[in-house]
Structure formats: C-alpha cells, structure tokens
C-alpha cells in the first residue's frame, strides 16, 4: 500500500498516497520506530465523511454500496485498506476512467479530533466511445464499427452497438447491460442481433436474427446465467453442388429456447493456466413455448491443470454433449454438434468429422472429446517475463467421437456407439499466448483411428482461438 | 416487351423478338453433359409445398404442368411434399426434381434436362412450329402465371384470406407473419417492376381472358396444340387452366373466364383422363 510518513501527533493535513498500484507491488508497511507505529495502528479513528468528487451523470445512490465499507474502518491502516478496496470496486463498475483517493482529517462543524474524511476524485468515462477496424477473412473483408455508451443512465448501464459491413454480408448487434446496484456480479443483459455465417464444411450459409435476455448471478463459487432467446434462422446452400441432405435443411425456422449455464472457474489464468480447474455445464431447452424446433441440449466442459517439476504443466480436458429431440421432430443442422479442427480434435480438418453426405458434414447429436497436454516452457529460455515466456511447447493426445443416436435404443447401446470408431491423434507443437484472451498454436499432428468420410489434416496444422481442447 | 397478344401470326412477323427464358448456353451444355450420362432412375422425385395446407395457386399450376409433362414423356416421378420446398429449390421456384444426383427446377430447364436424356415431346416439330410453341409458352408464363401471382398477392382480400395464411402455415408465430409479409412485399415489388402494379383486378381478369382467347383460337378443334401429339405447351396450359378451374378462391370470376372457352375445358378434361386416370395429384 506504499508508505505513509507521520512526523507529529498534530492533526496535519495528510495527503494519502496515490493508490494506483498493482497487487503485485504491494509490500508490507515498513516497521517504523515504536512511537510512530503506535500512532498508525493503535490510534482509533472515525471516518466521518466520504465524498465522491467529479460525478457528472452517475447517480450518487448507486455508489453508496461500493463505498459504505469505508465507514467501518477503525484504524488508519484499516481506512487505507478499505479505501483501496473501494477504489477497486469503483473501477470495476466500468464507468470511471480514473479514481484517486485522498484521506484527510475532518474539518468544520462537528469535526472530531480523530475524525477523518475520505474523498474519491473520479473521472467519468466519456458518454460515447467509438471504435473502427477492418477484418479480413476467407476471401472477404469486413469493416466493423463499434459504438459504446458506458454509464447510460447513471447506474453503470452499458449500451453497445456493433455494425459489420462485409463484401458479402452485413451483421449488426445491439446490447444493453445493466448490473444490479450493490452487487455488480448480478446483471441483466438484453441483446438483439443479426449475424451471418458461412460454413464451407457443410456447404451452407446461415443467417440468424434474434433477441435474447440474460440474467447472470453468482451462487457460492459458481457463476450462473439464465438466458431466454428467440432466433429466426435462415439456412441456404452455399453452392449448387451441396449434398441433397444439406439442401433438405434449407429454409427458415424459429428457435425459442431457455438456457442455463453454470461456470466454476478456479484456474490461475484463462490461457495456459498453471493450476486450477474449470467446469462449465450448459443446458438448453427449446420449443417449450413457441418455435419450430424442440430439443434438449446438454454441453459439459471440464479442464484440470496441474503443475509438475521443471515448470511443466499437465492439462486434461474433457468435452461432451448430447442433443435430444423432443417429440417426433428431427434435429436441425444448426443445432447439432461438430467436431474436429485445430481447436478441438487436432489432426482433423475443421468440423470435418462424423456423419457426412457427399463431402458435406451434417453434424452429430452426441459427442465426446478429450485432450491430454503437457506444456513446458521453451528449452534454453530461462528469462521470466520476457517475450519467450509467451511461448510454450506442448505434447498432446486428443481423442473424440461424434455420431447420431437412435433414441429408441437404450443408453448402453448409445455408450457402445460412442465408444466404437474413436478417432484420436497425437503430436507436438508450439503455443503462443496472446494476452489473456487467445492463443495461437502450430502443431505437427498424426491422426489415427480415421473413419471413412473424415477429412484429416496430418502434418502441420495452425490454429488460433479462444477455446481449445 | 415480348409477344404481341392476342393474335400471334408467326408467318408474317420477321422481326419477332423472342425472350425465351432458358438457362445460359454454358449452363445448358453442362446440364446436357451430366444428364446424358445416366438413364432415368426409378427414384426420381418432384418436390412441391404441402398440398393441403400450404401450396398456392401459382405453385400448384407450375407443379401440375411439370407432372403432366413427365407423364406425357412416360417418365415415372414420385411427388414429395415438403414445407421448405421453395427454399430447397436451387432457383427458389417450385417445382424442382431430384433425379440421381441432379436437382433441376422449373419447366424450361426440366424440358432441357429430359431432352438430354433422350426424351422429348417436341422432336416432331419443325423449326417454325417450335418457335411458335416457345412463343405460346412465353404467353402463358407472362400472362397467366403473372395474373395468378397478382391475384394471390396483390389483391388484398385474397392475400389476407388465402395466400398469407396458407403460405405461413408450417411456421410458428411470429415467423409466419414475417415470412408471409416478406413474400407479399417481394411479389408486389416484382409486379410494379413489370408494370402490373397499377392494374386493377378487372384488368387482370381481362388479360387472362385475352390469353385464353389466343390459346383457344390456336387449339381450335384439335386434340392438342400441335395436332396429334402433346408437347410441353400442352402440359403447361393444362397445368395452369386445370388449377384455375379447380382451386377455390375468394371469387369465382377467374374460373368463369376460363370456363367460357369450351374447347379449353374439353382439352383439360381430355388430358386429365388420359394422363392422370381421372384424378390429378
């Protein structure tokens, strides 16, 4: 928390230190000589007033939750600690650009001799921020325009608009985010969007227009979210040579679904964690109230990490999913699972595993996939925090299976079906970490257990993404 | 635009501009090459929207024309009804046939496709007759089919009572309304583009009458348009007229206009009994 100097017992105005420091840099307060230490720690103080200066459109009652803990401080060190925590909470709201804390003695009417005033000097974010960038994909370019309005009505609401104009298709989205005052981990988010995507592995083009409402809240150590979504999907063939099985899926459908997801994340970081585990369980129930499709979909993701000797990390991940049509409907190609690619079972082409017809992949109703990785830092690179520290080498073993289930058979028949014809692959490669969001991989893969119809990518495979098996 | 209506005298007009709607030459050549390779399979299927709840007058007419043509050629085809048939079709139009690995939609390309397989109804015609046949087919497409589309989608009463509910029946709310209004907007825009946007219902019925008069005059007392053998023109005319006569609309005016030409009525009946065993699909 930095050092505080006190030279006398008289109530001199004390300028608190700028608390803009990182947790890593926090050192324990140095041991002062006995007399001064007594002043700092044992002297009782009372926080009489807490000001927040620099508020424009932010509503004051919204901030009381974040700063009320400061009033409970009993000693000077306590005041500084609580002020620091309050500052972190204010920054986390996402509505201030800067927050400075000033601790001063009380002045004026009713000032006690041991009274303190804490003032937070805040600078609000601008009303509108914009961003513009271009992306280049497979034979098409996109111009993406983003507009963000933070703190719309004064209580940390956020409105984001995004437009993407492409050489082939346009997409747009608008989302409104509102946290609950007093508990920013609870929030409500409303979205409306139109997104187009092209899926060459299935020779189809899908356009989704939808709206959703999502409620996020923490329960114990997990983060839960409940979402209601309505999507109008339009599927069409990408080329005249698409397989007839894909052509039969063309058309429009309306999906109206309620989904719930639970995330328990104790990993030390999102990308290349050294320890910890992740458990994500997602359920989706569609068609209970309206819509053309009705199904129950389950998706489970588990990741375990353990550090071993010599800075290596052993990582195990398991994915599984099940799509159960309700009633006598058949599942749609938009809802089924796909497997394969540099971010899932390596050694296979992207989403090119499992049921297919004429070279176009139709997806499957049940899948499982597992990966075992051994990450180690680059050999001969011993400097921490250098550029080389972003790289890792890894040895991997991936396996998975994707198939359709005939729900008339029993569960043992299903397990047997998923267990036979398992595809797997092994290899080694190089991983580059990009911030805390994404990673790039360059692997040499050897696919095994290849079934007829799968498209493989043996040899060197490059992958970039957020979520890897 | 295209053909002088109602009387078409091919012998006298030299500078006759035919805008025959067919595929480009390259596409034609490709289809012929692919098609000629295999014989007509048993599993050929013709796709159209759901018969009882969904299909509309214009689509039913086009589908019946193709079915009649294939029956006249003696090619077996199974009729499959699918709610998304319009979107499955490569050109977006009904009907389309799935033969072997090929998907071909609309009567014109289907006629080319069967010709490449060696089945044709118009081989016996000379060049002049063939040109005349194409001209009359254009007449039917530009007048009868357009009139059917107009009555379905531009006439508010028919659109509200029949077309929109039927078109949107397979879908859940609110998608059903969105799709129906989108289709209506598309068709109205097309009508405005070809100059039918300002026509009144009476004028449209007049167009239908004139077209029927031209057809009736050409048919005369012959069994088929080109004397003894049916051609694709017969299939097309049968498809449209039979559907108009047997479809229930908000008013019977359209059917009445067709019924006033007795030789066309007997022509439809004749084809129905010869090729559809008295009941058409």
Interface residues (C-beta under 8 A of the other chain):
Chain A: X232 X235 X236 X237 X240 X244 X247 X248 X250 X251 X252 X253 X254 X256 X290 X291 X292
Chain B: X82 X83 X84 X86 X87 X88 X90 X98 X101 X103 X170 X171 X172 X173 X174 X175 X178 X179
